[in-house]
Amino acid sequence: MTKHGFTLFLFLSAVAIATFRDEQEFCENESCNEREFDKSHFYSDVKHCGEIPLALSHKLLDALPLDDGNVIRTVKRSVFSESQPSPLKEPLTLAAVSQDVLRNILDLNESVIQNEEFVRCVSGGKLFPGSVPLAHRYGGHQFGYWAGQLGDGRAHLLGEYTNRKGERWEVQLKGSGKTPYSRSGDGRAVIRSSVREFLCSEAISLVVSEEPVWRDPFYNGSVIKERGAVVLRLAKSWFRIGSLEILTRTGELDVLRTLLDFVIKEHFKSIATNDPDKYVVSICVSLLFSCNTRLFYIV
């Protein structure tokens, strides 16, 4: 909240409320492609200015086992799956940008938002240089019961960026299309959920499309059309407790050790690699961090 400012919070909240209120009339009285909505507060003055000066890398590619099948299924013996984002249908609207993240984390000039290549990159239509999109495999509990494989069903990890301060950030799209972990989902996100993601995450941008997405917001059988949206967000790491739990439950202990070794090396440098209890210590520390920071997330 503080990083985006209270004014931005009020504006985006109003957008979400207004959008939800009129979704039932969306595409009922007018064509989805013809319907125009108010863009007066959006970043609409976009033009082509060349490539985006943001190159990503991937330590994960060589360090962890990857799955290369982009088909919805149960994945085995992998931590990530290679998966390409599905671009939102144009026209696209850059609805919100965090100037703080642009300047102080990604080392980008604010003028980058006037670049049409920027809008494509932050919406999944084009990849940043060096990007290899990955979807993460993890498991977890739902409603008190083990749900098995969950995973990034509508998110793509594009790569990592190390800024001029030496900080390493992982860059992820949310709402960017199907992955092997989508189950019965469509891989998309709507404006309502994307506004929440933008406000509550270390988010870079929110891009809105006229692409219709079907949702049942009250889970009562009343399906309505909403507008698709994509958020580009950051975290020090997108690993979570479920990243370890899925490997334990399936008996993939060699993969679990490989993942834990990587996590200790990259995120818990205070733990000695020759410590016989390093795995126990790292799991306990990650549980502690999951309650206090954005580094690990409990599913």
Disulfide bonds with the S-S distance in Angstrom:
Cys27-Cys32 1.90
